[in-house]
Each structure stands twice: as C-alpha cells, then as structure tokens.
Amino acid sequence: MTPEPFTPAGTYDPAGPPPGCPAHGIGPGGLRRLYGPGAEDLEALYEELRTEHGTVAPALLHEDVPIWVVLGHSENMHMVRTPSHFSRDTRLWGPMQDGTVKPDHPLMPHLAWQPLCSHAEGDEHLRLRGAVTGAISTIDHRGIRRHINRATQHLVNKFCEQGKADLVSQFAERLPMMVMCEIFGMPDEYNDRLVAAARDLPRGTETAIESNAYIMDVLTRLTVRRRAAPEDDFTSHLINHPARLTDEEVSQHLRLILIVAYESTANLLANVLRVVLTDPRFRAQLNGGQMTVPQAVEQSMWDEPPFSAVLGYFAKQDTELGGQRIRRGDGLVMGIAPGNVDPRVRPDTKANMQGNRSHLAFSGGPHECPGQDLGRAIADVGVDALLTRLPDAELACDEDELEWEETISNRHLVDLPVQFAPKPQQDVMARPAHRMPSQRATDWQVSTPLPQAATPEPSVSAPAPTPEPTGRPGVLQRLLRWWRGE
C-alpha cells in the first residue's frame, strides 16, 4: 500500500504530542523524531520507518523541523544523480526560507549555506570542484602511501613498548590528520589541538565556534604563505589552478576537505579495526588470505559507512520519489547507512560484498566525494601497517563494553582498547631493501584516472622470483614481501 502523501512543508495536527514530548520519539503529526529519546538507535529507527512508509519516509529533525529520509538504495542514487530535481543549496529549503530553522539550530553547521563546491550548482560548481579535483590530481599517490606507512610507524612507536593502546584516540583519530597536514603542506601544524578541534567542530558543541576559528586561522595563514611562495603541495596547486580561487575560497575549501576527510577516515579506520578485533571469521579470512585489507575496508563501507547520512538535498520542483509526493522546497536526508542495507540490494546483510563497490559511502552524482581514493589509501595502508606491527593485538575489554557517539550524520566509536605483547620501536624512516614496484593506477584510483604529476621512476632490475612455498601465505606475510620488494 502506498503511504498517505506527506508534505514536510505543511502543518501538523495540534492534537498530536507537543514539541519536546519524549514519548516513543513521536512528534507533531505522529512523525518520528531523528533525535532525542526514542532515537538512540537510528539503525533500528530507520528500519521501522522503512516498514511503515517504504523507501522514502517522513520524519522530524531537531526542533521538530520536517524532513524526508531516503532509505532506498536506488532512490538515493536517483536523488544524487538528478541535479535538475534535487540540489545541495540549502537556501532552497522551505523551513530555511520561512524562518522555521533558526540561526541557532543545533544542525546549523551542517545546514548553513556556504560558497563551496558542495553547495554550488551549474558553472559555479564546475569552477570550484574543478579546482579541487585538479589539485587532487597532483598528489603523488606512491609518495603519499609511503608517508601513510611512516606516519603509522611513528604512531605505533608511541605505544608499542607498553603492550596496550586505545586504537581510536592513539591511532584512528591521529593518522588522518597527520596525512592531511602533509598533503596540505603544513606538517608542522599537526598537534593535539588541531586533532581536538577537528573532532569538535562537526559536533555542534558549545566550543565548536572556537574550534572553527582555530582551524580557519591555521588554514588562512597557510593560504597567505602559499600565495606568496608556492610549493609542490595541494594548497599551492589549489591556489594556482586556472579557476583563480580567492584566498577566502581557498581557505574555506581547505577546511571543508580537512574536516570531511578527517572525520570520515577516522571513522573508517576505527570501524575496520573493530571488526578485525571482534569478528573471528573476518580476521581468519584476512589472515588466511581469503580477504585483502582493501577488501576488508570496502566491506566496512557497506556495513558501517563513515558517514551514515548526509544533510541534505532540496527539491527544486514538485516531483515524486519512492512513491511519495515531494514538493518544491522540501528537504531530504541522504540515508547512506539505511540505503546500504536496502533489502532489494542486500537481502542478506551478513553476505560478503567483496568486489562490489556500489555502496553509498561516497555519495554519487555531481557531488560524489572527490577524495575517496585518498581515504581508501589511508585506511588500506594504515590498517595493514598497524596489523603487521601488532599481529597479536586483541580487544582488551568485552565487545559489549564498547561505546559509540551517534548523531544523525555518523556513528563514532569512542575507544578501542587493545592489548598485545610489547614490541620494540622501529626506525620510522627505514626504507625497503629494494625500490618499491610500480603500482597500477587501480591500486590508488577507483574513479576517474588522475594524471601522474611526478616523473616516473626509472625501472630497476629485479632479482629472480623466489619460488612460492607450498600453501598460500597469509595477507600480512604477502604484504610484507611486497613492502620489502621480494
């Protein structure tokens, strides 16, 4: 049965529960809230909405602002791939236009319009996004993978002798920031305060404004330095792109990329490591060679995407989606996590999704994440290098003791305590005995091929291949051989 048409921009039955009523998470008009009491488990809530309304469901954001939640995989893909009907420009949203959404709304950091490629359309979107993708294309993917490995060794050296660690605060929340600072050309800016500010900013806390000011100060100073003296880094290439971005546009896009890349990759690293430590079958497949680290990362993006939802998309005209009547000015949430478990594409959510990259983790259409290959590289190399150093790492608590911080946009693991036999420190700058073999583009690039910025390294003679021993070696042994050039 097709659900009764619902118009988020309309009015509600005054006989319904008053605003703020926590009973069963039900708000005005009998609609379910995506926040507060009753919404502690959004995964379960999304499934209830799917059962009640189908692939597109009416719901309420904070302060009972009406919104549509897109739960279906194909409906999400249609929305993000149809810019003629749906836009990322929040100024089109009815509740934003009529003042229903106040400037102090808890989700304003996600909803406020900014002159960024993520909110732009048409020629302006092409100009801004072209500058971003152009700068990304200059990243030396082989060099950055070596840096990811060195950064991982540096982080592991800080706790390997202790025989215990928290892989969230001491690893997953630090590696992405170290890598992004290197890419931006500001390695000296990496510190505890920058990590803390990047964690704080998306949460909408009382200190979020101060955190934003600190990050913008760092990025504004970097922009001014690189404008005066360009170097071979992402920031300089963004400044010198033919799109001719202003200093304000450069620094704002640096902030967007830094925060999105940091938060998503930190969540991805934590999620992959948690599954490795808590699922014996998953770890056995990884150690036994039936699954590679990149495949493990891809499986995690199906099961626990770094961002569970995106706020938001906005209807440019009256239309229909998932059997629901969508009116001009209505807002929609891209449901990444519920879309990934749509029964029509995943009837068995326990099934292995190896080789299937059609998940929604990186969105799609004109606003598909342009840095997804970088995020994959940080996770692939970081997880591999960590497990190589700590192959005996085990969870130091019961699995049900793990805690998460959950918001509508993501589910962040609070900590991941592990224990292992103490290990000696390693030389962070140690290089393999042989030059690393040339990588195929597909090892780094999974979308549009990016031009190689650096001159290809000269080929060298390789030693005669060593015969493979009987039985297939585990993934860690094979990756160690690859790293050493064997």
RODO-2510 file (C-alpha; in nm, 4 decimals, decimal comma):
residues 486
     n   res          X          Y          Z
     1     m     0,0000     0,0000     0,0000
     2     t     0,1342     0,3436    -0,0885
     3     p     0,1720     0,5604     0,2228
     4     e    -0,0505     0,8626     0,2593
     5     p     0,1072     1,1647     0,0950
     6     f     0,3035     1,3735     0,3400
     7     t     0,4195     1,7286     0,2966
     8     p     0,7050     1,8347     0,5243
     9     a     0,6297     2,1967     0,4456
    10     g     0,2718     2,1585     0,5702
    11     t     0,1162     2,1940     0,9120
    12     y     0,0541     1,9274     1,1728
    13     d    -0,2327     1,8064     1,3841
    14     p    -0,2354     2,0177     1,7032
    15     a    -0,3801     1,7190     1,8877
    16     g    -0,0502     1,5347     1,8469
    17     p     0,2156     1,5226     2,1182
    18     p     0,3519     1,8704     2,1966
    19     p     0,7030     1,9641     2,0865
    20     g     0,9609     1,8109     2,3176
    21     c     0,7430     1,5183     2,4219
    22     p     0,9771     1,2204     2,4558
    23     a     0,7088     0,9520     2,4391
    24     h     0,8298     0,6939     2,1901
    25     g     1,0148     0,9611     1,9953
    26     i     0,6878     1,0726     1,8348
    27     g     0,6446     1,4369     1,7367
    28     p     0,3708     1,6519     1,5810
    29     g     0,1549     1,4688     1,3310
    30     g     0,2651     1,1351     1,4698
    31     l     0,6011     1,1637     1,2942
    32     r     0,9114     1,0008     1,4346
    33     r     1,1970     1,2124     1,5578
    34     l     1,5520     1,1511     1,4378
    35     y     1,6887     1,2916     1,7638
    36     g     1,6351     1,2716     2,1372
    37     p     1,4625     0,9974     2,3380
    38     g     1,3455     0,7168     2,1135
    39     a     1,6158     0,7823     1,8553
    40     e     1,9125     0,6362     2,0425
    41     d     1,9315     0,3530     1,7869
    42     l     1,8959     0,5138     1,4465
    43     e     1,9604     0,1868     1,2651
    44     a     1,6507     0,0326     1,4237
    45     l     1,4542     0,3542     1,3724
    46     y     1,5329     0,3570     1,0000
    47     e     1,4030     0,0010     0,9674
    48     e     1,0812     0,0969     1,1458
    49     l     1,0399     0,3871     0,9048
    50     r     1,1058     0,1562     0,6100
    51     t     0,8357    -0,0826     0,7323
    52     e     0,5855     0,1988     0,7869
    53     h     0,6479     0,4167     0,4816
    54     g     0,8689     0,2358     0,2303
    55     t     1,1849     0,3700     0,0719
    56     v     1,1171     0,7396     0,1442
    57     a     0,9812     0,8307     0,4863
    58     p     0,8668     1,1497     0,6621
    59     a     1,0442     1,2367     0,9873
    60     l     1,1494     1,5261     1,2088
    61     l     1,4909     1,6823     1,2594
    62     h     1,5965     1,8661     1,5734
    63     e     1,3371     2,1202     1,6944
    64     d     1,0771     1,9189     1,5005
    65     v     1,1746     2,0532     1,1599
    66     p     1,0134     1,8276     0,8929
    67     i     1,2364     1,6299     0,6591
    68     w     1,2219     1,3304     0,4283
    69     v     1,4589     1,0383     0,4916
    70     v     1,5585     0,8487     0,1783
    71     l     1,6030     0,4845     0,2815
    72     g     1,6191     0,3045    -0,0537
    73     h     1,9431     0,2431    -0,2414
    74     s     1,8071     0,3260    -0,5881
    75     e     1,6083     0,6226    -0,4548
    76     n     1,9227     0,7685    -0,3002
    77     m     2,1152     0,7216    -0,6236
    78     h     1,8333     0,8794    -0,8253
    79     m     1,8289     1,1803    -0,5926
    80     v     2,2037     1,2477    -0,6037
    81     r     2,2203     1,1895    -0,9792
    82     t     1,9317     1,4180    -1,0751
    83     p     2,0502     1,7770    -1,0206
    84     s     1,7587     1,9060    -1,2251
    85     h     1,5263     1,7980    -0,9424
    86     f     1,7412     1,7955    -0,6275
    87     s     2,0043     2,0449    -0,5117
    88     r     2,2536     2,0769    -0,2249
    89     d     2,1759     2,4503    -0,1967
    90     t     2,0182     2,4877     0,1497
    91     r     1,8769     2,8270     0,0546
    92     l     1,6064     2,6402    -0,1381
    93     w     1,4753     2,4717     0,1763
    94     g     1,1298     2,5933     0,2785
    95     p     1,1948     2,5894     0,6569
    96     m     1,5119     2,7896     0,5970
    97     q     1,3270     3,0467     0,3869
    98     d     1,0333     3,0949     0,6261
    99     g     1,2472     3,1153     0,9394
   100     t     1,1437     2,7815     1,0900
   101     v     1,5131     2,6918     1,1061
   102     k     1,6685     2,9484     1,3374
   103     p     2,0328     3,0615     1,3231
   104     d     2,0987     2,8744     1,6486
   105     h     1,9543     2,5446     1,5234
   106     p     2,1727     2,2546     1,6506
   107     l     2,2371     2,1352     1,2951
   108     m     2,3198     2,4764     1,1521
   109     p     2,6889     2,3810     1,0951
   110     h     2,5575     2,1188     0,8505
   111     l     2,2768     2,3323     0,7068
   112     a     2,4195     2,6823     0,6674
   113     w     2,4830     2,7693     0,3041
   114     q     2,8437     2,8471     0,2151
   115     p     3,0108     2,9414    -0,1146
   116     l     3,1638     2,5949    -0,1504
   117     c     3,1573     2,3390    -0,4295
   118     s     2,9478     2,1137    -0,2048
   119     h     2,6627     2,3681    -0,2148
   120     a     2,7108     2,5146    -0,5619
   121     e     2,5436     2,4269    -0,8906
   122     g     2,5998     2,4752    -1,2621
   123     d     2,9008     2,6734    -1,3812
   124     e     2,9988     2,7789    -1,0291
   125     h     3,0034     2,4171    -0,9178
   126     l     3,2185     2,3235    -1,2165
   127     r     3,4625     2,6052    -1,1411
   128     l     3,5042     2,5268    -0,7713
   129     r     3,5005     2,1493    -0,7982
   130     g     3,7343     2,1662    -1,0978
   131     a     3,9901     2,3440    -0,8796
   132     v     3,9562     2,0812    -0,6057
   133     t     3,9823     1,7809    -0,8371
   134     g     4,2664     1,9479    -1,0253
   135     a     4,4634     1,9906    -0,7035
   136     i     4,3867     1,6316    -0,6009
   137     s     4,5225     1,5087    -0,9335
   138     t     4,8664     1,6470    -0,8439
   139     i     4,9045     1,4284    -0,5337
   140     d     5,1872     1,1785    -0,5727
   141     h     4,9952     0,8643    -0,4769
   142     r     5,3067     0,6495    -0,4377
   143     g     5,4754     0,9102    -0,2199
   144     i     5,1694     0,9611    -0,0005
   145     r     5,1336     0,5867     0,0561
   146     r     5,4922     0,5816     0,1816
   147     h     5,4097     0,8749     0,4080
   148     i     5,1000     0,6940     0,5440
   149     n     5,3216     0,3981     0,6308
   150     r     5,5811     0,6183     0,8031
   151     a     5,3104     0,8053     0,9944
   152     t     5,1637     0,4734     1,1095
   153     q     5,5061     0,3555     1,2291
   154     h     5,5517     0,6847     1,4150
   155     l     5,2169     0,6458     1,5942
   156     v     5,2737     0,2784     1,6781
   157     n     5,6183     0,3604     1,8165
   158     k     5,4499     0,5751     2,0813
   159     f     5,2675     0,2819     2,2401
   160     c     5,4216    -0,0434     2,1099
   161     e     5,6507    -0,0866     2,4124
   162     q     5,3599    -0,0528     2,6559
   163     g     5,1716    -0,3598     2,5331
   164     k     4,8413    -0,1713     2,5278
   165     a     4,6759     0,1141     2,3431
   166     d     4,3492     0,2808     2,2532
   167     l     4,3356     0,2486     1,8764
   168     v     4,0806     0,5292     1,8458
   169     s     4,2484     0,8161     2,0324
   170     q     4,6058     0,6992     1,9698
   171     f     4,5708     0,5901     1,6088
   172     a     4,2435     0,6294     1,4152
   173     e     4,1917     0,9915     1,5239
   174     r     4,5533     1,0868     1,4525
   175     l     4,6679     0,9188     1,1328
   176     p     4,4236     1,1039     0,9007
   177     m     4,5274     1,4430     1,0422
   178     m     4,8981     1,3636     1,0016
   179     v     4,8383     1,2667     0,6392
   180     m     4,6183     1,5669     0,5581
   181     c     4,8706     1,8086     0,7106
   182     e     5,1395     1,6559     0,4884
   183     i     4,9215     1,6810     0,1765
   184     f     4,8242     2,0416     0,2508
   185     g     5,1897     2,1344     0,3017
   186     m     5,1644     2,2134     0,6743
   187     p     5,3198     1,9171     0,8589
   188     d     5,4441     2,1494     1,1343
   189     e     5,0832     2,2463     1,2176
   190     y     4,9958     1,8915     1,3240
   191     n     4,9350     1,8842     1,7008
   192     d     4,6885     1,7701     1,9650
   193     r     4,4883     2,0912     1,9436
   194     l     4,4283     2,0552     1,5708
   195     v     4,3088     1,6968     1,6196
   196     a     4,0774     1,8031     1,9026
   197     a     3,9366     2,0950     1,7018
   198     a     3,8653     1,8740     1,4007
   199     r     3,6782     1,6294     1,6268
   200     d     3,4858     1,9088     1,7974
   201     l     3,3800     2,1208     1,5002
   202     p     3,1217     1,8851     1,3380
   203     r     2,9529     1,8073     1,6713
   204     g     2,7896     2,1474     1,7122
   205     t     2,9135     2,1791     2,0721
   206     e     2,9459     2,4991     2,2750
   207     t     3,3130     2,5128     2,1764
   208     a     3,2542     2,4417     1,8049
   209     i     3,2784     2,8113     1,7121
   210     e     3,6140     2,8406     1,8901
   211     s     3,7352     2,5208     1,7210
   212     n     3,6296     2,6551     1,3824
   213     a     3,8135     2,9825     1,4470
   214     y     4,1339     2,7954     1,5324
   215     i     4,1178     2,5773     1,2213
   216     m     4,0403     2,8744     0,9976
   217     d     4,3324     3,0688     1,1452
   218     v     4,5682     2,7811     1,0624
   219     l     4,4342     2,7447     0,7071
   220     t     4,4190     3,1197     0,6388
   221     r     4,7834     3,1616     0,7393
   222     l     4,8746     2,8656     0,5187
   223     t     4,6886     3,0193     0,2234
   224     v     4,8675     3,3516     0,2633
   225     r     5,2087     3,1794     0,2823
   226     r     5,1472     2,9679    -0,0262
   227     r     5,0072     3,2590    -0,2244
   228     a     5,3350     3,4403    -0,1613
   229     a     5,5630     3,1382    -0,2008
   230     p     5,4042     2,8379    -0,3752
   231     e     5,5420     2,4887    -0,3206
   232     d     5,4585     2,1473    -0,4609
   233     d     5,1638     2,0746    -0,2341
   234     f     4,7848     2,0553    -0,2534
   235     t     4,7330     2,4098    -0,1224
   236     s     4,9633     2,5677    -0,3797
   237     h     4,8027     2,3761    -0,6659
   238     l     4,4561     2,4818    -0,5444
   239     i     4,5684     2,8457    -0,5369
   240     n     4,7321     2,8310    -0,8808
   241     h     4,4509     2,6448    -1,0550
   242     p     4,3105     2,8311    -1,3609
   243     a     3,9805     2,8690    -1,1706
   244     r     4,1577     3,1507    -0,9807
   245     l     4,0061     3,0944    -0,6374
   246     t     4,0220     3,3838    -0,3923
   247     d     4,2052     3,3418    -0,0615
   248     e     3,8692     3,3066     0,1120
   249     e     3,7579     3,0359    -0,1310
   250     v     4,0875     2,8535    -0,0893
   251     s     4,0830     2,8542     0,2902
   252     q     3,7135     2,7575     0,3072
   253     h     3,7654     2,4640     0,0710
   254     l     4,0706     2,3557     0,2693
   255     r     3,8518     2,3485     0,5795
   256     l     3,5793     2,1507     0,4023
   257     i     3,8277     1,8930     0,2732
   258     l     4,0163     1,8717     0,6027
   259     i     3,7086     1,8133     0,8188
   260     v     3,5306     1,5725     0,5837
   261     a     3,8467     1,3721     0,5083
   262     y     3,9472     1,3628     0,8739
   263     e     3,6117     1,2599     1,0216
   264     s     3,5273     1,0024     0,7551
   265     t     3,8707     0,8378     0,7548
   266     a     3,8954     0,8314     1,1353
   267     n     3,5592     0,6525     1,1481
   268     l     3,6611     0,4150     0,8689
   269     l     3,9865     0,3178     1,0414
   270     a     3,8123     0,2588     1,3751
   271     n     3,5344     0,0542     1,2149
   272     v     3,7698    -0,1738     1,0215
   273     l     3,9930    -0,2347     1,3222
   274     r     3,6942    -0,3066     1,5467
   275     v     3,5632    -0,5738     1,3105
   276     v     3,9093    -0,7307     1,2791
   277     l     3,9325    -0,7490     1,6587
   278     t     3,5798    -0,8703     1,7306
   279     d     3,4819    -1,0953     1,4402
   280     p     3,6879    -1,4184     1,4347
   281     r     3,5652    -1,5132     1,0865
   282     f     3,6587    -1,1729     0,9479
   283     r     4,0080    -1,1899     1,0985
   284     a     4,0554    -1,5501     0,9855
   285     q     3,9710    -1,4510     0,6271
   286     l     4,2182    -1,1624     0,6494
   287     n     4,4992    -1,3698     0,7987
   288     g     4,4287    -1,6663     0,5730
   289     g     4,4478    -1,4671     0,2521
   290     q     4,0813    -1,5090     0,1544
   291     m     4,0376    -1,1338     0,2027
   292     t     4,2816    -0,8470     0,1455
   293     v     4,2960    -0,5311     0,3549
   294     p     4,1390    -0,3208     0,0728
   295     q     3,8545    -0,5733     0,0519
   296     a     3,8106    -0,5509     0,4283
   297     v     3,7915    -0,1724     0,4018
   298     e     3,5316    -0,1976     0,1256
   299     q     3,3229    -0,4426     0,3302
   300     s     3,3299    -0,1961     0,6209
   301     m     3,1958     0,0795     0,3961
   302     w     2,8945    -0,1413     0,3247
   303     d     2,8358    -0,2401     0,6870
   304     e     2,9397     0,0747     0,8754
   305     p     2,9845     0,3685     0,6353
   306     p     3,1963     0,6531     0,7797
   307     f     2,9015     0,8898     0,7348
   308     s     2,5613     0,7325     0,7956
   309     a     2,3649     1,0193     0,6422
   310     v     2,4139     1,3467     0,4539
   311     l     2,2210     1,6666     0,5213
   312     g     2,0783     1,7438     0,2867
   313     y     1,9236     1,7637    -0,0585
   314     f     1,6414     2,0016    -0,1508
   315     a     1,3658     1,9720    -0,4090
   316     k     1,3861     2,2305    -0,6856
   317     q     1,0397     2,1422    -0,8137
   318     d     0,7422     1,9230    -0,7332
   319     t     0,8300     1,5613    -0,8010
   320     e     0,7860     1,2041    -0,6771
   321     l     1,0391     0,9796    -0,5099
   322     g     0,9785     0,6336    -0,3689
   323     g     0,6031     0,6714    -0,4074
   324     q     0,5992     0,9920    -0,2036
   325     r     0,4912     1,3328    -0,3262
   326     i     0,7878     1,5670    -0,2839
   327     r     0,7084     1,9369    -0,3076
   328     r     0,9352     2,2195    -0,4106
   329     g     1,1349     2,3371    -0,1088
   330     d     1,1156     2,0049     0,0755
   331     g     1,4365     1,8801     0,2363
   332     l     1,5684     1,5254     0,2133
   333     v     1,8319     1,3324     0,4060
   334     m     2,0537     1,1018     0,2037
   335     g     2,0326     0,7810     0,4049
   336     i     2,3696     0,6179     0,3406
   337     a     2,3537     0,3546     0,6150
   338     p     1,9893     0,2512     0,5536
   339     g     2,0451     0,2594     0,1778
   340     n     2,3362     0,0181     0,2146
   341     v     2,1078    -0,2381     0,3792
   342     d     1,8138    -0,1912     0,1429
   343     p     1,6659    -0,5456     0,1192
   344     r     1,6342    -0,5067    -0,2566
   345     v     2,0149    -0,4868    -0,2964
   346     r     2,1196    -0,6764     0,0198
   347     p     1,8599    -0,9389     0,1100
   348     d     2,1240    -1,0952     0,3341
   349     t     2,3078    -0,8245     0,5278
   350     k     2,5600    -1,0822     0,6516
   351     a     2,6673    -1,1666     0,2976
   352     n     3,0214    -1,0818     0,1916
   353     m     3,0256    -0,7882    -0,0511
   354     q     3,3758    -0,8471    -0,1905
   355     g     3,4247    -0,6879    -0,5302
   356     n     3,1092    -0,4764    -0,5021
   357     r     3,1709    -0,1028    -0,4738
   358     s     2,8139     0,0143    -0,5302
   359     h     2,7709     0,1215    -0,1678
   360     l     2,6650     0,4788    -0,0912
   361     a     2,9596     0,5665     0,1344
   362     f     3,0995     0,8238    -0,1092
   363     s     2,7635     0,9519    -0,2374
   364     g     2,7345     0,9881    -0,6154
   365     g     2,6424     1,2216    -0,8982
   366     p     2,7919     1,5727    -0,9261
   367     h     2,8771     1,5805    -0,5541
   368     e     3,0432     1,2392    -0,5303
   369     c     3,3362     1,2552    -0,2897
   370     p     3,6402     1,3620    -0,4959
   371     g     3,8873     1,2380    -0,2345
   372     q     3,7571     0,8843    -0,1921
   373     d     4,0761     0,7274    -0,3276
   374     l     4,2814     0,9123    -0,0679
   375     g     4,0524     0,7893     0,2106
   376     r     4,0853     0,4334     0,0863
   377     a     4,4651     0,4655     0,0742
   378     i     4,4887     0,5908     0,4334
   379     a     4,2716     0,3030     0,5541
   380     d     4,4377     0,0366     0,3386
   381     v     4,7970     0,1248     0,4239
   382     g     4,7272     0,2293     0,7835
   383     v     4,5383    -0,0858     0,8817
   384     d     4,7892    -0,3108     0,7047
   385     a     5,0908    -0,1435     0,8658
   386     l     4,9326    -0,1497     1,2108
   387     l     4,8376    -0,5190     1,1920
   388     t     5,1848    -0,6008     1,0618
   389     r     5,3404    -0,4358     1,3690
   390     l     5,0832    -0,5769     1,6124
   391     p     4,9655    -0,9117     1,4706
   392     d     4,8740    -1,0392     1,8177
   393     a     4,6591    -0,7387     1,9161
   394     e     4,3425    -0,8405     2,0996
   395     l     4,0473    -0,6447     2,2342
   396     a     4,1158    -0,5546     2,5979
   397     c     3,7501    -0,5430     2,7021
   398     d     3,4261    -0,7245     2,6306
   399     e     3,2768    -0,6291     2,2963
   400     d     2,9530    -0,5132     2,4592
   401     e     3,1534    -0,2620     2,6659
   402     l     3,2457    -0,0600     2,3559
   403     e     3,0657     0,2731     2,3292
   404     w     2,9684     0,4992     2,0407
   405     e     2,8767     0,8619     1,9979
   406     e     2,5911     0,8683     1,7487
   407     t     2,4493     1,1636     1,5591
   408     i     2,2334     1,1786     1,2516
   409     s     2,5449     1,2157     1,0355
   410     n     2,7696     0,9436     1,1766
   411     r     2,8373     0,6827     1,4434
   412     h     3,1783     0,7357     1,6043
   413     l     3,3483     0,4678     1,8154
   414     v     3,4589     0,6283     2,1439
   415     d     3,7524     0,3985     2,2164
   416     l     3,9022     0,0651     2,1122
   417     p     4,1319    -0,0673     2,3869
   418     v     4,3740    -0,3417     2,2800
   419     q     4,6496    -0,5426     2,4399
   420     f     4,9479    -0,7196     2,2841
   421     a     5,2955    -0,8398     2,3663
   422     p     5,5237    -0,5342     2,3993
   423     k     5,7154    -0,4623     2,0790
   424     p     6,0362    -0,2648     2,0183
   425     q     6,0225     0,0645     1,8336
   426     q     6,1137     0,0687     1,4651
   427     d     6,3019     0,3176     1,2531
   428     v     6,0286     0,5314     1,1007
   429     m     6,2486     0,6340     0,8074
   430     a     6,3763     0,2847     0,7272
   431     r     6,3336     0,2141     0,3577
   432     p     6,2806    -0,1238     0,1942
   433     a     6,5882    -0,3030     0,0602
   434     h     6,4572    -0,2764    -0,2965
   435     r     6,2754     0,0014    -0,4709
   436     m     5,9001    -0,0402    -0,4393
   437     p     5,7473    -0,1902    -0,7533
   438     s     5,5480     0,0405    -0,9731
   439     q     5,1804     0,0320    -0,8768
   440     r     4,8967     0,0113    -1,1181
   441     a     4,6620     0,3097    -1,1232
   442     t     4,3844     0,0915    -0,9855
   443     d     4,5770     0,0482    -0,6598
   444     w     4,5101     0,4137    -0,5897
   445     q     4,2436     0,5316    -0,8300
   446     v     3,8990     0,3781    -0,8475
   447     s     3,7112     0,6525    -1,0251
   448     t     3,8319     0,8982    -1,2865
   449     p     4,2012     0,8283    -1,3680
   450     l     4,4218     1,1074    -1,2417
   451     p     4,7245     1,2286    -1,4361
   452     q     5,0617     1,1390    -1,2895
   453     a     5,2245     1,4562    -1,1615
   454     a     5,5722     1,3237    -1,0887
   455     t     5,8201     1,1894    -1,3398
   456     p     5,8045     0,8071    -1,3407
   457     e     6,0882     0,6430    -1,1547
   458     p     6,3386     0,4568    -1,3707
   459     s     6,2954     0,0845    -1,3828
   460     v     6,5459    -0,1338    -1,1987
   461     s     6,6449    -0,4916    -1,2405
   462     a     6,4507    -0,7212    -1,0102
   463     p     6,6019    -1,0336    -0,8567
   464     a     6,4853    -1,3702    -0,9740
   465     p     6,1483    -1,4521    -0,8142
   466     t     6,1599    -1,6782    -0,5118
   467     p     5,9524    -1,9941    -0,5584
   468     e     5,6268    -1,9795    -0,3627
   469     p     5,6164    -2,2223    -0,0700
   470     t     5,3501    -2,4863    -0,0535
   471     g     5,0266    -2,3330     0,0746
   472     r     4,9181    -1,9751     0,0242
   473     p     5,0819    -1,7304     0,2702
   474     g     4,8631    -1,5045     0,4812
   475     v     4,7874    -1,1482     0,3793
   476     l     5,0323    -0,9997     0,6287
   477     q     5,3211    -1,2145     0,5042
   478     r     5,2405    -1,1317     0,1418
   479     l     5,2182    -0,7601     0,2120
   480     l     5,5477    -0,7694     0,3994
   481     r     5,7105    -0,9298     0,0947
   482     w     5,5596    -0,6618    -0,1285
   483     w     5,6897    -0,3876     0,1002
   484     r     6,0409    -0,5348     0,1039
   485     g     6,0406    -0,5772    -0,2720
   486     e     6,0603    -0,9564    -0,2555
***
